[in-house]
């Protein structure tokens, strides 16, 4: 029996969201640090492209592909916020942008959790439990 890729994908997204939340928290913590440049994680879509999903192998004659992932999530400098730009101290953190990101991350975590919960419920219904 092949592993169910949805759980692996949800786990990878949860890991990505955790790292994104950590980066946002670091940006907020350094909002008044001179010369600090706000950071951002690469989009999850980029992570999906590097991961390569595995198709279900329903016949032994089918070719098998391995799932290859980068294994680590990339960081980059966040784009400059047009409202604040670079502050006099050289800092590029926009607190309003970072706080908006925290709300977005929370919603994505909730969606991820709900999808896993629903899929788990469907699996349990399918096996009669």
N, C-alpha and C positions, 0 to 999 in steps of 0.2 A: 504494500500500500504506500502510495506516494504521500509525503508530508503536505499538509494544507498550507499553501503559500500565503493566504490571507493573514494568518497569525504571525508569520515571519515579517510580512510587510507592515503590519500594525505595530509590531515590536520595534522595527527599524524606525518607523515614524515617531513612536514614543521616545526613542533614544534621541532622535534628531530634535524633537520638541524640548526635551530636557536640556540639551546642549544650547539650543536657542534661548531658552529661559535663563540659563546661566550667563550667556553672553549679554543679554539685555540687562540682567541684574548687575553685571560688572560695569556696563556702560552707565547705569544710573548711579552706582556707587562712585564712579569717577567723574561725575558731572561737573565738579568744581576743581578737578585736577588740571593744572596747567599743561598744555601741549598734549593732552590725551586725545587720541583719535578714536571715535566710536567704531566699534566692530560690528560685523553682521555675519551670520552663517550663510553659506551658499544655499539657494532654494532647494527644497526637498525634491523637486522635479529633476534637478541635476543629479541628486543622489540616486533617483530611480533609473536614470539613464546609465549611470555607471554600474548599477547593481546587476542588470540583466536578469529578467525574470525567467523562470524555468517553466516550460510547457508541461502539461500532464502527459506522462508516457503511458499510453493505454495499450500498446502493442510492443512486444519485444523487438520487432523490426524497426521501431522508431529510433531515431538518433537521440542520444541523451546529451543534454547540455548541462554544464555545471553553473551554479549561481556564483558569479564573481562580483564582489563588491569592493569598493575602495577601502573599506574597513575603518576609515576615519572621516570625520565631517570637516569640510574646509571652512576657513574663516577668511573674510576679506574686510577691507575698510568700508564702512557704511558710506553711501553717497551723502554729500553735504545737503543739509536741510536748507531750502531756499529762504526760510524765515529768519534763521539765525546765522547761517554760514559758519565762518570760523570766528569764534569769539576773540576778544582782545587778548585773552590768556592763551590762545592757540587751541582751545578745546573745541571739539565739534559735536558734542552730545546735545541733542534736543530732548529735553525731558518729556515734552508732550508726545513726540514721536515714539520714544521708548515706552511710555505708559500705554500708548495705543497698541504697541506690539505685545505687551503683557496681556491685554484683553483678547487679542487675536490668538495668542498661544493658548490661553485658557479655553477658548471656543474650539480650537483644533484638538486639544486634549480630550474635551468632552465628546466631540464627534468620534474620535478614534475609539474611546472607551465604549460608546454606545454601539458602534459598528461591531466591535469584538463581542460585546454582550449579546447582541442580536444574532450574530453568526453562531455563537456558542449555543444559544437557545435553539436555533434551527438544527444544529448538529445533534443536540440532545433529543429533540423531537424525532429526528430521523432514525435514531437508534432505539427509540421507544422509552425514554426515561423522562 
